[in-house]
Each structure stands twice: as C-alpha cells, then as structure tokens.
C-alpha cells in the first residue's frame, strides 16, 4: 500500500515549510513537531520520505556510503574509487519508544573481540538512517540519554559506539524529525534547544477544512493506490523543487545585513547561547534556496526566526513556548541601517503620544506613582480569586528508601543499566553491559581444555558475565494537598502552592511522574492522574480553590487507591507520597480515628508530611500524623534547600560551641 501523499495533507503550512527546509538543508538540525493527538503529524512526516531524491549507494555497504565521496572511516570500507553502486530511494527509519541503546547505536560482539581481536559491529538504527530520515514518534517519552545520543549524532553527522575499550565510528547524516504531544510531558529545555526548528500544530476549527480532511482520508482508505496516483504529479513537482533548492543551496549568500538582523532578533528574545543564531542563519539560507534566491533577504530571516526561536525561549518547564510577532518585527527594524532624520519631524510634537494640553491631566495609568493593577489581583473590583503562588525556589530533595529497579532518573537509588559498577550479576542473568574482567576470569580456567593455542582468549557464551550497576531512578511523586478552609488563612495557601510548585520543578528535573490528590469539604478527588507532565500539575495546582472542612481520612484513602492502581500499571516505579496538611481532621464523625485508620493503608510507602501549621499556638497534629504514617515530618518553612542548609549550619555551630 502506497503512503499518503505529501501534497494531499490539508493545512499545516508551518509544518510543511519546516519539513521542506530540513530536507533541503539537514544542517538545520531537524524538526520538532508539537501538537495534540490526531493532527496528522505522523502522516505528513512519513509522506516526506517519498519526496526526497534517490541516492547512489555503494553495493554491500550497510552504512549507505556515497560512491562519489565514501566515508574513509566506514566500518565496511575502505571503498575504492569507482566501487560498484546502485540507486535506491531515501529511507525513513522509525525509532520505537521502547528501543534499547544497542538497537539505536549498534552493538559489538565481545566474544569475537576477546577471542580473535577483531571488531564485529552490528549497525543500529542510526546507520540505517544515514542519508535519509530518522523519525521518532513521541520523542518526549524516550529516555533522555537516547535523545542526547540522537541529537549528538544529528549535530556531528557521526555516531560512535564504545564498549569495554573497543570503539567504532560511522557516518550518520540524517534529517531528525520528532513528534510529541505536550499533554504527555515536555522535553527538557536543554534538549529542546538541540532541535533546529519547532512547529506547533493543532486541528482546524473550520468545518469546511475538517470535512475535506475526512473526505480525503476516506478516499485514501478505500483506494490507496488510486488516491496516491491523483496527487502523484503534485508530489513529483514538489520533489523536483526540493532537488533544485538542494543544488542552489551552496551558492546562496548570507550578507552582513542579514547576519546583523539574525543577531538582533536572537538578542531581542534573550535566547541562551549561540545555537539559535546559527540555526536561524542556516534556516534563512535554506528558505532563500527554496524561494529560488541567491541571497538571503529580510523575509528569509523572518520565516527562519518564527521556526527556530519559539522553543528556545523557555527557561523552566512552566514557561510556554512562542514568540511575539510585534517583538520580531521591531527587532528586524532595529537591525536596519539608521536613516537620516527628517528636520521637519523634529520638535516637541514628534513623539508617539501627543502632549497634554495646558491644564489637562494625563490618563490616570500614566501618572507617576500611580499603582498599576496586576492581572488577576482583583484590585478595586471586589471579586474573589483563587490564591496564586509566589516565586519558586530550590527545593529540598526527598528520596524513596531502599534500592529500586525502576526507570532511569535522578531521585532514588536503583539498579540500572547505567551508572557506576558495584559488582557482577549472577551467571543466570544474561542482559546488561558485559563485565570484561569477570568474563575473562570465568573463561580463564577452561583455556587448556578448550585447546587454546594462539594469543586470543577462547570465550564461550556461558562465560559472559554482566555488570551490576547502581544509578538513580525516577519515582512517582504523589501530592496529597489539603485545600480546606483552614489552609486559606493567613495567606497560608500561597506559601503552600509555592512550596509544591518548587517540588514539582524538582520532580521535573529528576524525571519523575507526578500526580495530585486534593481534599476539601467532605470528599477527595484525583485532580491529576499520574503523568510525566509537570506543566499540567502546575496548572491544576494554580487553579486550586480552598474552603470547607478537612476530610483528611478521605484524602488518605484516595491517595492509597491511586497508589494501588498505579502499582499495577507501572510496578517498577516506586512511589513517594507528599502529604500537605496541618494535620486537622474535621469532616464527618470520628474524623481523627478514621484518619489514623486510613494511614495504616499507606504502610510501606515512603511519605513526607509537609506541616503547614503556623502561628505561635501550634497543636502539632501534623507531627502526630507523621508518626502514624512512619513518615518524615517537614515544616513548610524547611522545604527550601537553603533553609535546611542554614539549619544544619546552626546545629553544627551550636555543637562546636
């Protein structure tokens, strides 16, 4: 069945242009496509492969070497000049979310390396994608180390595999395209910056366009070959245009005026580093080639900036990507050479706002010292608003007790396939990284019986031993937050939200899943099911209202239910419960007794009770509850890492005195 034609996709002009520019100039660094589910992201990416020019490939080369310029370090080489070659279409290689590192970069045969002293390398997906497209669906769900590997290869044009002192390197020049649904979690800003271009896509709200999408999809499913033939001529013309732009690309000039515009735009948006400038310049050159121009103009810079800068403005995971069109236009204008001033425009009336007439007062908001109302503070309106949060801080680190075996992260101790080697796996374990010394020790006693005669070590599969490594894992951090009326007193909820947001930021940095349970009135609810999207958790928390009694027992019961269900869904991910409360239980009969009974259901769960009680007269109920839970008791003021460090210094100084 033929793939869906590229020109048959309705709408999404920005995505279409970004994919074409990356195809014309792979040095741009690939495309990240962000959008909700069901927006044809994958359909358009898969259709792109059919537009790329065919390749000349050396026969029997697993790395797709170009016969006109073969890679001198090719593991299948060296290839002689004029080596037999054949033509084939450019490949689209798809990387599944659950792919292991060896499947991505390739693997080395340790047995042959020890016994024969030869490097037996089995290529991975990076080798298969050389000179083609590498497509990663749901790239935000990949392990960070794999994303780093992909982006390093895309930037350097080479992939390197190193195992126990044996190293192999090969060409890996490809167009990297990743798609993601932001609802399922964001990429770290450091990884976002490594993608050249980014595009936000959303389904159309226009009924006519939606009708056309459905009509074309149904026609394709009814007769894929016939539907593809309908758009074959358009696809062929587009493919010819791409090939023409690729030929023109090396001769496109980037004048100093355009470079100054790029620098002015990047400085105006305060992006970090110089990668934004470089990517914008490359994208502007590619756009000029696509338009058939031999020199970059302002319009090329404008288009490139719209695609290269939005994702580079994020400073933390709670920032929304995007750029201001007005700010972009102003930056482009500021980079223009200054013009001679017109004498007729000089004078007191040349400003953007006319002066006030004699005796006339300026608008109230323009008078010096006049307080400006802040959005959402309800100044003068008498409206009630949900309490917001303050500025986040570096939070104290809480860890799950013991050693786990969960997904790689940065919070709690765990046995992983990366990290420091702490021993050797039992012989029955046949997975992970080989342990060279242990393998040699296992094989050494059998060399005589195996008839060893040469310098190599005779190694059998049963001799292989694998390293036991210890690193860090990501956990499920479940926040159980008291939103009752007592939490709204003395601006306490503002402090609570600030502390929880700081812990959410810490969870994001440590690759945790997060969830949010709230309780108020006479019930508890799961405000956010466990997810890797801390942005969603932050949004739910900011909109959390307060009021009513304190159903503490119901909150604990709901937290226990959520953890029980999640243990079935994701059994390797260990939970950390953060209970945010002042310890009061005021809803229903026997509220305190029911709360203590509910606490028993959380036995064995690492729990932190964040005590929100304030004031001079304190009941100490949260500390008592922590005792029933076997939890750490942490006053709200000690959640900040700096506060904890100061307390430790004070205690140390007191003992020394």
Residue, then its C-alpha position, 0 to 999 in steps of 0.5 A: x500500500x502506497x503512503x499518503x501523499x505529501x501534497x494531499x495533507x490539508x493545512x499545516x503550512x508551518x509544518x510543511x515549510x519546516x519539513x521542506x527546509x530540513x530536507x533541503x538543508x539537514x544542517x538545520x538540525x531537524x524538526x520538532x513537531x508539537x501538537x495534540x493527538x490526531x493532527x496528522x503529524x505522523x502522516x505528513x512526516x512519513x509522506x516526506x520520505x517519498x519526496x526526497x531524491x534517490x541516492x547512489x549507494x555503494x553495493x554491500x555497504x550497510x552504512x549507505x556510503x556515497x560512491x562519489x565521496x565514501x566515508x574513509x572511516x566506514x566500518x565496511x570500507x575502505x571503498x575504492x574509487x569507482x566501487x560498484x553502486x546502485x540507486x535506491x530511494x531515501x529511507x525513513x527509519x522509525x525509532x520505537x519508544x521502547x528501543x534499547x541503546x544497542x538497537x539505536x547505536x549498534x552493538x559489538x560482539x565481545x566474544x569475537x573481540x576477546x577471542x580473535x581481536x577483531x571488531x564485529x559491529x552490528x549497525x543500529x538504527x542510526x546507520x540505517x538512517x544515514x542519508x535519509x530520515x530518522x523519525x521518532x514518534x513521541x520523542x518526549x517519552x524516550x529516555x533522555x540519554x537516547x535523545x542526547x545520543x540522537x541529537x549528538x549524532x544529528x549535530x556531528x553527522x557521526x555516531x560512535x559506539x564504545x564498549x569495554x575499550x573497543x570503539x567504532x565510528x560511522x557516518x550518520x547524516x540524517x534529517x531528525x524529525x520528532x513528534x510529541x504531544x505536550x499533554x504527555x510531558x515536555x522535553x527538557x529545555x536543554x534538549x529542546x534547544x538541540x532541535x533546529x526548528x519547532x512547529x506547533x500544530x493543532x486541528x482546524x476549527x473550520x468545518x469546511x477544512x475538517x470535512x475535506x480532511x475526512x473526505x480525503x482520508x476516506x478516499x485514501x482508505x478505500x483506494x490507496x493506490x488510486x488516491x496516491x496516483x491523483x496527487x502523484x504529479x503534485x508530489x513529483x513537482x514538489x520533489x523536483x523543487x526540493x532537488x533544485x533548492x538542494x543544488x542552489x543551496x551552496x551558492x546562496x549568500x548570507x550578507x552582513x545585513x542579514x547576519x546583523x538582523x539574525x543577531x538582533x532578533x536572537x538578542x531581542x528574545x534573550x535566547x541562551x547561547x549561540x545555537x539559535x543564531x546559527x540555526x536561524x542563519x542556516x534556516x534563512x539560507x535554506x528558505x532563500x534556496x527554496x524561494x529560488x534566491x541567491x541571497x538571503x533577504x529580510x523575509x528569509x530571516x523572518x520565516x527562519x526566526x518564527x521556526x527556530x526561536x519559539x522553543x528556545x525561549x523557555x527557561x523552566x518547564x512552566x514557561x510556554x513556548x512562542x514568540x511575539x510577532x510585534x517583538x520580531x518585527x521591531x527587532x528586524x527594524x532595529x537591525x536596519x541601517x539608521x536613516x537620516x532624520x527628517x528636520x521637519x519631524x523634529x520638535x516637541x510634537x514628534x513623539x508617539x503620544x501627543x502632549x497634554x494640553x495646558x491644564x489637562x491631566x494625563x490618563x490616570x495609568x500614566x501618572x507617576x506613582x500611580x499603582x498599576x493593577x496586576x492581572x488577576x489581583x482583583x484590585x478595586x473590583x471586589x471579586x474573589x480569586x483563587x490564591x496564586x503562588x509566589x516565586x519558586x525556589x530550590x527545593x529540598x530533595x526527598x528520596x524513596x528508601x531502599x534500592x529500586x529497579x525502576x526507570x532511569x532518573x535522578x531521585x532514588x537509588x536503583x539498579x540500572x543499566x547505567x551508572x557506576x559498577x558495584x559488582x557482577x550479576x549472577x551467571x543466570x542473568x544474561x542482559x546488561x553491559x558485559x563485565x570484561x574482567x569477570x568474563x575473562x576470569x570465568x573463561x580463564x580456567x577452561x583455556x587448556x581444555x578448550x585447546x587454546x593455542x594462539x594469543x586470543x582468549x577462547x570465550x564461550x557464551x556461558x562465560x559472559x558475565x554482566x555488570x551490576x550497576x547502581x544509578x538513580x531512578x525516577x519515582x512517582x511523586x504523589x501530592x496529597x494537598x489539603x485545600x480546606x478552609x483552614x489552609x486559606x488563612x493567613x495567606x497560608x495557601x500561597x506559601x503552600x502552592x509555592x512550596x509544591x510548585x518548587x517540588x514539582x520543578x524538582x520532580x521535573x528535573x529528576x524525571x519523575x511522574x507526578x500526580x495530585x490528590x486534593x481534599x476539601x469539604x467532605x470528599x477527595x478527588x484525583x485532580x491529576x492522574x499520574x503523568x510525566x507532565x509537570x506543566x499540567x500539575x502546575x496548572x491544576x495546582x494554580x487553579x486550586x480553590x480552598x474552603x470547607x472542612x478537612x476530610x483528611x481520612x478521605x484524602x488518605x484513602x484516595x491517595x492509597x487507591x491511586x497508589x494501588x492502581x498505579x502499582x499495577x500499571x507501572x510496578x517498577x516505579x516506586x512511589x513517594x507520597x507528599x502529604x500537605x496538611x496541618x494535620x486537622x481532621x474535621x469532616x464527618x464523625x470520628x474524623x481523627x480515628x478514621x484518619x489514623x485508620x486510613x494511614x495504616x493503608x499507606x504502610x510501606x510507602x515512603x511519605x513526607x508530611x509537609x506541616x503547614x501549621x503556623x502561628x505561635x499556638x501550634x497543636x502539632x497534629x501534623x507531627x502526630x500524623x507523621x508518626x502514624x504514617x512512619x513518615x518524615x515530618x517537614x515544616x513548610x518553612x524547611x522545604x527550601x534547600x537553603x533553609x535546611x542548609x542554614x539549619x544544619x549550619x546552626x546545629x553544627x555551630x551550636x555543637x562546636x560551641 
